[in-house]
Amino acid sequence: VQLQASGGGLVQPGGSLRLSCVASGLSFDDYHMGWFRQAPGKEREAVSCITSEGKTHYIDSVKGRFAISRDNAKQTITLQMSSLEPEDTAVYYCNAKRGSAGFWGQGTQVTVSS
C-alpha cells in the first residue's frame, strides 16, 4: 500500500493550498480516508476525514475553511485549504483506514507565514 501526498508549500496568511493524496495497493472504495497534521512539538491530530460512503468530518478549527473530497475512480483524496492561518503550519499526513487496518503517507509540509 502506498499513499503519496503532495501539494504542500509556503503560503501567506489568508492564502490557499490544495493537498492531494493518491492511493495504490488497496481497495480504495472500502477505506475511510483522512488528513492528519503534526506541528513541531505537538502530537499528531486528525484534521478531516471522509468515509467510504462520502460523509465528511472536520475538527472545529478548520470548519468552513477546509474541504475534503474523494475521487474513487482516481483513488485520490484532496484537501482544499483556504483562509490559512499560521496555526495551520504542520506536516500533513494522508491516512487510510478500514477496520483495524491503517496506512500512512509520507507527509507534506504546509507553512503559513508572512
Buried (B, 14 or more C-beta within 10 A) or exposed (E): EEBBBBBBEEBEEEBEBEBBBBBEEBEBEEBBBBBBBBBEEEEBEBBBBBBBEEEBBBEEEBEEBBBBEBEBEEBBBBBBBBEBBEEBBBBBBBBBBBEEEEBBBEBBEBBBEE
